[in-house]
Amino acid sequence: MPADESDERLMVRFRGGDARAFEVLVTRHRTPVFSFLVRLTGDRGRAEDLCQDAFLRVVKAAPDWEERATFRTWLFTIARNLAADEARRASFRRVEPLDRPGPHGAAQAPADDPPPDRAADASLLRPKLEAALASLPPEQREVFLLREHAGLRFAEIAKVTGSPENTVKSRMRYALEGLREKLAELGVTAEDTARSALP
């Protein structure tokens, strides 16, 4: 199958029984969905479970799937709703750092390791950046993550969150203002974040 085949066409193929089409969809979207869920929940283990659940929902919904929105928008809507449902059920949530050790005791390293000086800067700044992100109201944090980490357009975010596009844009503006203020309180400058090459 062509490497540039659209998500929607792949979903049609999968609905028709082509398992390889689903593998391509997972390969394309697993990392951004997982990244979004990690930053939304603050817990890699929970994000992994939710990410798997999201793709299981895709499998279960495949026979009845119709192209009402882009596949990506639909997938992020599923992931976001699963995270919201899980958060409502949880009576107590313990937030863990995003760079906690993985299953084999080693910290999860990015695929493209930055130079050592940038890695050192990033390791010092990451906790402050995560604290600033965690300080945002949930609806602002969600929009920021969908825009900056998942790469969705404002129109797509509006569909995912069920909010008017103007509201989404306002939340993004307030999120950026809130992050700037919180980072300034924590002593982080724009030059620091640029030098660290953090996402």
C-alpha positions in Angstrom: 0.0 0.0 0.0 1.3 3.5 -0.8 3.2 5.1 2.1 1.4 8.4 1.7 -2.1 6.9 1.7 -4.5 8.9 3.7 -5.6 7.9 7.2 -9.2 7.8 6.0 -8.4 5.5 3.1 -6.4 3.2 5.5 -9.4 3.1 7.8 -11.6 2.0 4.9 -9.1 -0.7 4.1 -9.0 -1.8 7.7 -12.8 -1.8 7.9 -12.6 -4.2 4.9 -10.3 -6.6 6.7 -6.8 -5.3 5.9 -4.9 -5.6 9.2 -1.8 -4.0 7.7 -3.7 -0.8 7.2 -4.3 -0.6 10.9 -0.6 -1.3 11.6 0.2 1.8 9.5 -2.3 3.9 11.4 -0.8 2.8 14.7 2.7 3.6 13.4 1.7 7.0 12.3 -0.3 8.1 15.4 0.9 6.2 18.4 3.7 8.5 19.4 1.7 11.8 19.2 -1.2 10.3 21.0 1.0 8.8 23.7 2.9 12.1 24.1 -0.4 14.0 24.5 -1.6 11.5 27.1 1.6 11.6 29.1 1.5 15.3 29.4 -2.2 15.4 30.1 -2.0 12.8 32.8 1.5 13.2 34.1 1.9 9.4 34.3 3.6 7.3 31.7 2.0 4.1 32.9 -1.5 5.5 32.7 -0.8 7.1 29.4 0.4 3.8 27.9 -2.8 2.1 29.1 -5.0 4.9 27.8 -3.2 4.9 24.4 -3.7 1.2 24.1 -7.4 1.6 25.0 -7.8 4.4 22.4 -6.5 2.1 19.6 -8.7 -0.8 20.9 -11.7 1.6 20.6 -10.7 2.2 17.0 -10.6 -1.6 16.4 -14.1 -2.0 18.0 -15.6 0.9 16.1 -14.1 0.0 12.7 -17.1 -1.9 11.4 -19.4 1.1 11.8 -16.8 3.8 11.1 -17.8 6.6 8.7 -15.8 9.5 7.7 -17.5 12.4 9.5 -14.2 14.0 10.6 -10.5 13.3 9.9 -9.2 10.1 11.4 -6.7 12.1 13.5 -9.4 14.3 15.0 -11.5 11.2 15.8 -8.6 9.4 17.4 -7.6 12.4 19.6 -11.2 12.7 20.6 -11.3 9.1 21.8 -8.0 9.5 23.7 -9.1 12.8 25.3 -12.5 11.3 26.4 -10.8 8.2 27.8 -8.4 10.3 29.8 -11.3 12.5 31.1 -13.3 9.4 32.1 -10.4 7.9 33.9 -9.6 11.1 35.7 -13.2 11.3 36.9 -13.1 7.7 38.3 -9.8 8.3 40.1 -10.3 9.3 43.7 -6.6 10.1 44.1 -4.1 11.0 41.5 -0.4 10.9 42.0 1.5 12.9 39.4 4.9 11.5 38.5 7.6 13.3 36.5 7.7 12.7 32.8 11.3 11.5 32.9 10.9 8.8 35.6 12.7 5.5 35.0 11.2 3.1 32.4 10.3 -0.5 32.9 14.0 -1.6 32.9 15.1 1.1 35.4 16.5 3.5 32.7 15.1 6.9 32.0 13.3 7.0 28.6 15.6 8.8 26.2 14.4 10.7 23.2 15.1 9.1 19.8 17.4 12.0 18.8 19.6 12.7 21.7 20.6 16.4 22.0 24.2 17.4 22.5 25.4 16.9 26.1 25.3 20.7 27.0 21.7 20.9 25.7 20.8 17.7 27.5 22.1 19.2 30.8 20.1 22.4 30.2 17.0 20.4 29.4 17.3 18.2 32.5 17.4 21.3 34.7 14.6 23.1 33.0 12.2 20.2 32.4 10.8 20.1 36.0 10.2 23.8 35.8 8.5 23.6 32.5 6.3 20.6 33.6 5.4 22.6 36.8 4.4 25.6 34.7 2.3 23.3 32.4 0.7 21.6 35.4 -0.3 25.0 36.9 -2.5 25.8 33.9 -6.3 25.3 34.2 -7.1 21.9 32.7 -9.0 23.3 29.7 -6.0 25.6 28.8 -3.5 22.8 29.3 -5.5 20.5 27.1 -5.6 23.0 24.2 -1.9 23.8 24.6 -1.0 20.1 24.4 -3.3 19.4 21.5 -1.8 22.3 19.6 1.9 22.2 20.5 2.5 18.5 21.1 -0.1 16.8 19.0 0.1 19.3 16.2 -3.7 19.7 15.7 -5.1 22.8 14.0 -7.5 25.0 16.0 -10.5 23.7 14.0 -9.5 20.1 14.9 -9.1 21.0 18.5 -12.5 22.6 18.5 -14.0 19.3 17.3 -11.9 17.2 19.8 -13.0 19.3 22.8 -16.5 20.2 21.6 -15.8 23.9 22.1 -16.2 26.8 19.6 -13.0 27.6 17.7 -12.8 31.1 19.1 -12.9 29.6 22.6 -10.1 27.3 21.7 -8.0 30.2 20.4 -8.7 32.2 23.6 -7.7 29.2 25.8 -4.4 28.9 23.8 -3.7 32.6 24.2 -4.3 32.4 28.0 -2.3 29.2 28.2 0.7 30.9 26.6 0.4 33.9 28.9 0.0 31.7 31.9 3.1 29.7 31.0 5.2 32.8 30.4 4.1 34.2 33.8 4.8 31.0 35.7 8.1 30.4 34.0 9.2 33.9 34.9 8.2 33.2 38.5 10.4 30.1 38.4 13.3 32.1 36.9 13.2 30.6 33.5 13.9 33.0 30.5 12.9 32.6 26.9 16.7 32.2 26.2 16.8 29.2 28.6 14.0 27.4 26.9 15.4 28.0 23.4 18.9 26.9 24.5 17.6 23.6 26.0 15.8 22.6 22.8 12.8 21.3 24.8 9.6 20.6 22.9 
